[in-house]
Amino acid sequence: MNKLIKDKSIAIVGGGPGGLTLARILQMNGADVTVYERDMNSEARAKGATLDLHEESGLRALREAGLIDEFWANYRPGADKLCITDKHANIVFDDDTDGRDGSNRPEIDRGPLQKILLESLLPGTVVWGSKFVSLSQQNGACKLDFENGHSAFADIVIAADGANSKLRPYITPIRPFYSGITAVEGAVYNSAVVIPKIHELLNGGKIFAMGDTKSLIVSSKGDGSLVFYASFNCDEDWTKAIGIDFADKAQVMEWFKKEYAGWDALWLELFENASTDYVPRPQYCMPFDQNWDALPNLTMLGDAAHLMPPFAGEGVNMAMLDALELGLCLTSDDFDDVQSAIAAYETEMRARAGVTAEQTMEATAALHADGAIEYMMAVIS
């Protein structure tokens, strides 16, 4: 076993794709790893849109983790199909290719990806129902306290706890800035029966509808449901200022009719048939040039480290690449101590994330501006 992790316990806070990928890579190298996840079990939370994995990041991490065959056994052929329309539902572009041929980025539902990663870990690796509350340093080790009253000690702690990371403030006070865009998320179950026209247009893939500096993105899921995101320019406090009860379908539909006035009535069917409460999601991004000094036993990955809007499709891929690169650093013989390994990882991670965040913000602005369709066509051509 590598000297840096020999006889050391490692705690990963957060059981998303990034945290689970890191746990897998570390266990492959004999590390003592425990993942602390706030959910009570793997089915506790509704799974969002499908994930497109990129060759140089998400797929590379799965390959290095020895899980690429499992990915190809569970991915969704044709889910990378893209349909671009204007606000009147007129088709501007319609593509139907299979990500395995290398022409596109293959997609997988979040549930199957989570299952692949969980089943690759040793039994008992994930401690469910562990909502992190606080961290303290005691004799060179970290003490983790959880809401359920339990505590745990670890020699190394990795924050993989997402956009609203509770561990990040222990590393840096740098906070994200508001992107200028907020999205309203909804879901429709059994879309083939409930909204057949949109289901047919979706055809197992994604729809990008754009116009009037607004976007409406619809994404299919393997269970026959779909998720959708209506995103638009607004002030950061819009969610409170608008005064809408997002659990009240009638209120949200009335807002959509006004906000998306002039859009085809077809799109209203999404809101009329939503199966769950709507969720407003203000979009944030970390500063492109964020920096901090490496700590001896604490670091972070994924959204906890470099939150950014989803409009460039990089989030899960960056988290999984972070996991791979951090795992490689912690199991490398090139460093004298854990702090040096963390410093090397964080330097590379921040540089990569800064470039991607800037590109993501450019894409976010372009998709919510005049000429969004032309921009999208230029990106895919």
C-alpha positions in Angstrom: 0.0 0.0 0.0 1.1 3.5 -0.7 2.9 5.3 2.2 0.5 8.3 2.2 -2.6 6.2 3.0 -1.0 3.3 4.9 -2.6 2.9 8.3 -4.8 6.0 7.7 -8.6 6.2 7.8 -10.3 8.3 5.1 -13.7 9.8 5.4 -15.7 11.0 2.3 -18.7 13.2 3.1 -21.2 12.8 0.4 -22.3 9.8 -1.6 -22.8 11.3 -5.1 -20.9 10.1 -8.2 -17.7 12.0 -7.2 -17.6 10.7 -3.7 -18.4 7.1 -4.7 -15.9 7.1 -7.5 -13.1 8.3 -5.1 -14.1 5.6 -2.6 -13.8 3.0 -5.3 -10.4 4.2 -6.5 -9.0 4.4 -3.0 -10.3 0.9 -2.1 -8.7 -0.5 -5.2 -5.4 0.7 -3.6 -6.1 -0.8 -0.2 -7.3 2.3 1.6 -9.5 2.3 4.6 -12.4 4.4 3.3 -15.9 5.3 4.7 -18.5 7.3 2.9 -20.9 9.3 5.1 -24.2 10.1 3.2 -27.1 12.1 4.6 -29.8 10.1 2.7 -31.3 7.2 4.6 -30.7 4.9 1.7 -30.0 4.8 -2.0 -33.7 5.3 -2.9 -34.4 8.2 -0.6 -34.1 10.9 -3.1 -35.7 11.4 -6.5 -33.1 11.1 -9.3 -32.8 14.1 -11.6 -32.0 14.3 -15.3 -29.7 11.8 -17.1 -26.0 12.3 -17.2 -23.9 12.5 -20.3 -20.4 11.3 -19.6 -17.4 12.6 -21.5 -14.5 10.5 -22.7 -11.8 12.7 -21.1 -13.4 12.8 -17.6 -16.4 10.8 -16.5 -15.7 7.8 -18.8 -12.0 8.0 -18.1 -12.7 7.8 -14.3 -15.0 4.7 -14.8 -12.3 3.1 -17.0 -9.6 3.7 -14.3 -12.0 2.4 -11.7 -12.5 -0.8 -13.7 -16.2 -0.1 -14.2 -16.5 0.7 -17.9 -18.1 -2.6 -18.9 -20.8 -2.0 -16.2 -21.4 1.4 -17.7 -21.9 0.1 -21.2 -24.3 -2.6 -19.8 -26.4 0.1 -18.2 -26.2 3.2 -20.4 -29.1 4.4 -22.4 -28.6 4.1 -26.2 -30.1 7.0 -28.0 -30.5 9.1 -24.9 -28.0 11.6 -26.3 -30.5 12.4 -29.0 -30.9 16.2 -29.2 -33.9 18.1 -30.5 -33.6 21.9 -30.8 -36.8 23.9 -31.3 -37.9 27.5 -31.2 -40.5 28.8 -28.7 -43.3 27.8 -31.2 -42.1 24.1 -31.0 -40.8 24.3 -34.6 -37.9 21.8 -35.0 -34.7 23.5 -35.9 -32.4 20.5 -35.4 -33.1 16.8 -34.8 -30.3 14.4 -34.2 -30.4 10.7 -33.4 -27.1 9.0 -32.8 -25.7 6.5 -30.4 -23.0 7.7 -28.0 -21.1 4.4 -28.2 -20.0 5.2 -31.8 -17.9 8.1 -30.5 -20.0 10.8 -32.2 -21.7 11.9 -29.0 -21.5 11.7 -25.3 -23.3 8.6 -24.0 -25.9 9.0 -21.3 -26.8 7.1 -18.2 -29.6 7.6 -15.6 -28.4 8.7 -12.2 -29.9 5.6 -10.5 -28.0 3.0 -12.5 -24.7 5.0 -12.2 -25.2 5.1 -8.5 -25.9 1.4 -8.4 -22.7 0.6 -10.4 -20.6 2.6 -8.0 -22.2 1.3 -4.8 -21.9 -2.3 -5.9 -18.2 -1.8 -6.6 -17.5 -0.9 -2.9 -16.9 -3.2 0.0 -19.9 -3.9 2.1 -20.5 -1.3 4.8 -18.5 1.4 3.1 -21.4 3.8 3.0 -22.9 4.9 6.3 -26.4 6.1 5.4 -28.4 8.7 7.4 -25.2 10.6 8.3 -26.0 14.3 7.8 -22.8 16.2 8.6 -23.0 19.0 11.2 -19.5 20.0 12.3 -15.8 19.2 12.1 -13.0 19.7 14.6 -9.3 18.9 14.7 -8.2 16.6 17.6 -4.6 15.4 17.9 -4.0 15.6 14.2 -7.2 13.8 13.2 -10.6 15.1 12.2 -13.7 14.5 14.3 -16.9 14.5 12.3 -20.2 15.1 14.1 -23.5 14.1 12.5 -27.1 15.2 13.1 -28.1 11.8 14.4 -25.7 12.2 17.3 -23.0 9.9 16.0 -19.4 11.0 15.6 -16.5 9.6 13.6 -12.7 10.1 13.4 -10.6 10.1 10.3 -7.1 11.0 9.3 -8.1 12.5 6.0 -11.5 14.0 5.1 -12.8 14.8 1.6 -15.8 17.0 1.1 -18.0 15.6 -1.6 -21.2 17.1 -0.3 -22.3 19.2 -3.3 -23.4 22.7 -4.0 -24.3 23.6 -0.4 -21.3 22.0 1.1 -21.1 22.3 4.9 -17.4 21.3 4.8 -16.2 23.9 2.3 -16.1 26.7 4.9 -13.5 24.8 6.8 -11.3 25.0 3.8 -12.0 28.5 2.4 -14.4 31.4 3.0 -14.8 32.0 -0.8 -18.4 31.9 -1.8 -20.1 31.5 -5.2 -21.7 34.4 -7.1 -25.1 34.4 -8.7 -25.1 33.7 -12.4 -28.1 35.8 -13.3 -30.2 32.8 -14.2 -32.8 30.9 -12.2 -34.5 27.6 -13.3 -37.8 26.1 -12.3 -37.6 22.3 -12.2 -40.5 19.9 -12.6 -41.1 16.2 -13.5 -43.7 14.3 -15.4 -44.2 10.6 -14.8 -45.4 8.2 -17.6 -44.9 10.9 -20.2 -45.9 8.6 -23.1 -49.5 8.5 -21.8 -49.7 11.8 -20.0 -48.1 14.2 -22.6 -47.7 12.1 -25.8 -46.8 15.0 -28.1 -43.9 16.1 -26.0 -42.9 12.5 -25.4 -42.8 11.9 -29.2 -40.8 15.0 -29.7 -38.4 14.0 -26.9 -37.9 10.5 -28.4 -35.9 9.3 -25.5 -33.4 12.2 -25.6 -33.4 15.9 -24.8 -35.2 19.0 -26.1 -33.7 22.4 -26.0 -36.4 25.1 -26.7 -35.2 28.7 -26.8 -36.6 32.1 -27.4 -37.2 35.5 -25.9 -33.9 35.1 -23.9 -35.4 32.1 -22.1 -34.8 28.4 -22.3 -36.9 25.3 -21.7 -34.9 22.0 -21.4 -36.6 18.7 -21.3 -34.8 15.4 -20.5 -36.1 11.9 -20.7 -35.4 9.2 -18.2 -35.2 5.4 -18.5 -38.2 4.8 -16.3 -40.6 6.6 -18.7 -40.6 9.9 -16.9 -39.0 13.2 -17.8 -37.7 16.2 -16.0 -37.8 19.8 -17.3 -36.2 23.1 -16.5 -37.6 26.5 -17.4 -34.7 28.9 -17.1 -34.6 32.7 -17.5 -32.8 35.9 -16.5 -33.9 37.4 -13.1 -32.6 38.9 -9.9 -31.1 36.7 -7.3 -34.0 37.2 -4.9 -36.6 36.3 -7.5 -37.7 33.1 -5.8 -38.8 35.1 -2.7 -39.9 38.3 -4.5 -42.3 36.6 -6.9 -44.3 35.3 -4.0 -45.3 32.0 -5.5 -46.0 28.8 -3.6 -44.1 26.3 -5.7 -46.2 23.5 -4.3 -49.3 25.1 -5.9 -49.6 24.0 -9.5 -52.1 26.7 -10.4 -49.8 29.5 -9.2 -46.8 28.1 -11.1 -48.9 27.6 -14.3 -50.1 31.2 -14.1 -46.5 32.4 -13.7 -45.4 30.3 -16.7 -48.2 31.7 -18.9 -47.0 35.2 -18.2 -43.3 34.6 -18.1 -43.4 32.5 -21.3 -46.1 34.5 -23.1 -46.1 33.8 -26.8 -44.7 30.3 -26.4 -46.6 27.4 -27.9 -49.4 26.0 -25.7 -47.6 22.6 -26.0 -45.1 23.6 -23.4 -47.8 24.4 -20.9 -48.6 20.7 -20.8 -45.4 20.1 -18.9 -46.6 22.3 -16.1 -50.2 21.1 -16.3 -49.1 17.5 -15.8 -46.2 17.9 -13.4 -46.1 14.9 -11.0 -44.2 16.6 -8.2 -43.8 20.0 -6.6 -41.8 22.5 -8.7 -38.3 23.4 -7.4 -36.8 26.9 -8.1 -33.1 26.7 -8.6 -31.0 29.9 -8.6 -27.8 29.1 -10.5 -24.5 29.9 -8.9 -20.9 29.8 -9.9 -17.6 29.8 -8.0 -15.1 32.6 -9.0 -12.9 31.6 -11.9 -9.7 32.5 -10.0 -10.5 31.1 -6.5 -7.5 30.1 -4.5 -6.6 28.8 -1.0 -3.8 27.1 0.9 -3.8 23.4 1.0 -4.6 21.8 4.4 -2.8 18.8 5.8 -5.9 16.5 6.0 -8.9 18.1 4.4 -9.9 18.8 0.8 -12.9 18.8 -1.5 -14.2 17.8 -4.9 -17.0 18.3 -7.4 -19.7 21.0 -6.7 -18.3 21.6 -3.2 -15.1 22.8 -4.8 -16.2 24.4 -8.1 -20.0 24.9 -8.3 -21.2 26.1 -11.7 -24.5 26.2 -13.7 -25.4 23.0 -15.6 -25.7 24.4 -19.0 -22.4 23.0 -20.3 -23.0 19.5 -18.9 -19.7 19.4 -17.0 -20.8 19.0 -13.4 -20.7 15.2 -12.9 -17.8 14.8 -15.3 -15.7 17.3 -13.3 -16.6 15.6 -10.0 -15.6 12.2 -11.3 -12.4 13.5 -12.8 -11.6 15.2 -9.5 -12.1 11.9 -7.8 -9.7 10.2 -10.2 -7.0 12.8 -9.9 -7.3 13.1 -6.1 -7.2 9.3 -5.8 -4.1 9.2 -8.0 -2.4 11.9 -5.9 -3.2 10.2 -2.6 -1.9 6.9 -3.9 1.2 8.3 -5.6 4.8 7.8 -4.4 5.7 11.3 -5.7 4.7 13.1 -2.6 6.3 13.2 0.9 3.1 13.8 2.8 -0.7 14.0 2.4 -0.6 17.8 2.4 1.7 17.9 -0.6 -0.5 15.4 -2.5 -3.6 17.6 -1.7 -1.8 20.7 -2.8 -0.9 19.1 -6.2 -4.4 17.9 -6.7 -6.0 21.2 -5.7 -3.7 23.3 -8.0 -4.6 21.2 -11.0 -8.3 21.0 -10.1 -8.7 24.8 -9.6 -6.9 25.6 -12.9 -9.1 23.2 -14.8 -12.3 24.3 -13.0 -11.6 28.0 -13.6 -11.4 27.5 -17.4 -14.5 25.3 -17.4 -16.5 27.7 -15.2 -15.7 30.6 -17.5 -16.8 28.6 -20.5 -19.9 27.5 -18.7 -20.8 31.1 -17.8 -20.4 32.1 -21.4 -22.7 29.2 -22.5 -25.2 30.1 -19.7 -25.4 33.7 -20.9 -25.6 32.7 -24.6 -28.5 30.3 -24.0 -30.5 33.1 -22.3 -29.9 35.8 -24.8 -31.1 36.8 -28.3 -29.6 34.4 -30.8 -29.6 31.4 -28.4 -30.6 29.0 -31.2 -27.9 30.2 -33.5 -25.4 29.8 -30.6 -26.5 26.3 -29.9 -26.3 25.3 -33.6 -22.8 26.7 -33.8 -21.8 24.6 -30.7 -23.0 21.3 -32.2 -21.9 21.8 -35.7 
